[in-house]
Amino acid sequence: MLKDALAPVVPGLLVSFLAIVFGTSMGMLFGLYEEPIKDYLSAQIKAHPEIHEQSPDNLKRQTGGAWRDIQRAHLHAQGLGALGVGIGLVLGFSWVAAPIKRWLALATGLGALLYPFCWLLMGLRLGPMGEDAAHASVDWLAALSVPLFFGGMLLTLAILFLGWLYPKRMPGMLKKFSA
């Protein structure tokens, strides 16, 4: 019973767990190599005086901004990955058909895995490209990952709400969608 309920969401759970592993790995790397990473970011900013004002205050601010972006990748990967696991488990035990469970869990997991890369790439690109260009360079990835995660989350919320609102009607309502 439990295995059957969760079987459709296993791919989404795996991708969500991969996001958690990515975030945890980044955290461990930060613990081991924080100063070398900051030195690298600072060197990248100093190597592009045509983009960055080279005053000590601005260099410190820009390096701090790049470092914060990279830290956000770590935090988002862990947080969204954990949420993706939770959403996948909720979907596994929901009343909807297996294909809907599978695609929603997978979409949520992919969004959880891809979105942190927006922050990582922004942080790494800030030096060579500048802040605005670095942010613009990942717009396509954000435009893909945010709807995947947020859409999966909202649709799961709708499934929960409809199941609560119409508990007796929901189990057979979507049989025509099962493949």
N, C-alpha and C positions, 0 to 999 in steps of 0.2 A: 504494500500500500504506500509506504513512505517513498520507496524507490520509484514507484510509478508516478507519484505526485511530483517528484523533483526531476525526473528524467528529462522533461522538455526544457527545463531551465538550466541544466548543467553547463551548456556552452556559455551562457551569460554569466553564470557564477564563476566559471574559470577565468573569463576575461576580467571580471571585477576583482577576483583574487590577484590576477596579474597586476592590476593597478596598485593594489596594496603592496605587493612585492616590490614594484617599481618605487613607490613612495618610501618604503622602509629602506630599500637599498640606497636611495638618495640620502636619507637621514644618516645612515651609517657612513657614507662617503663624506658627508658634511662634518661628522664627528672626527673623522680621521684626517681630512684634508681641507678644513675650513680656510686656513691662512693661504695655502697655495692656490685655492680657488679664487679667493679675493685678490691675490696678487695677479693672477691671470686676467681677471676682469679689469683690474686697474691698468695693467699693461695694454690691454686691448683699447681702452679709452685713451690712454696716452699716445698710442700709435696712430690715432686719427685726430690730429689737431684741427683739421679742416671741418670736423663735425662738432667737436667738444672744446669748449673754452678750457684752457689749461690752468686756470687758477686753482690753488690748493683746495679751496672750498668747493668749487664745482667738480673737481676730480673726485673728492670724497663723496659728494652728493650723488654723482653718476654711478660710482662704484657701489655705493649703498643701494641705489635703485636696482642695479643689475643683480646684486646679491639677494635683495628682497624678492625679486621676480623668481629667481631660482628656488628660494625657500618656499614660495607659493606653489611651485610645481610639486614639491615634496608633500606639502600639507594637503593640496587638492587631490593628489593621487591617493593618499591614505583615506581622506574623508569621503571622497566620491566612491572609491572602491568599497569601503565599508557600507555606504548607503546602497551601492549596487548589489552587494550581497544580500542586504536586508530586503531590498525590493524584489530581487530574484526569488528569495524564499517566500515572500508574501504571494508572489505570482504563482509559485509552485503549488500552494495550497488554495488558490482561488478557484472560482467556478468556471473560468473561461476555458475554451478549447486549447488543446496542446499547442497547435501552431501559433496561436496568439501569445501564449505564455513564452514560447521559444523566442519569437521575434522581439517581444517587449523586453525580455531579460537580456537578450543579446544587444539590443539597441542601447539599453541602459548601461551595460557593461562596457560597450565600445565608447560611449560618451565619457564614462568614468576614466577610461584608459587614455583617450586621446586629448581630453581637455587639459590635463596637467602639462602636456607637451607644449601648449601655447605659452605657458609661463616659462618653461625651461628655454624654449627657443627665443623668447623675448629677452630673457636675461643674458643669454649667450650672444645675441645679435646686437645688444645695445651699444657695445663698444664700436664695432665696425660700421654700424648703420645709423646710429642715433636713436633716441627714444621713440620718436614718432614713427620712423620708418620700421623699427623693430616691431612695434605694435601692429602696424599695418601689414607687415609680412606674414602674420599669423591669423589675419582676419578670416581667411578661408577655412582654417582648421577650427577656429572658434565657431564659425557659421555651420560647420558640420557637427562638431561634438556637443555643443550646447543643446541644440534641438533633440539630438539622440537621447541624451541623458534626461533633460527636463521633460521632453515629450513622454519618454518611458515612465518617468515618475508621475506625471500628471495623469496618464492613462491608467496606471496602476491605482492611483487614488480614485479615479472614476469607477474602476472595477470594484474596489472596496466599497465605495459609496452606494453603487447600484446593488451590490450584494446585500448590503445592510438595509437599503430601502425596500427592496423586493426580494426577500430571502427565498420565497417559494418559487418564484418565476425564473430566476436567473440560471439555474443549472441547465435547463433545456433551451434557453433562449438563443444561444449561439451555436447550436448543433450544425446548422447549415454552413458554418464557417470552418468546421473541422475538416481536415483533409487526410 
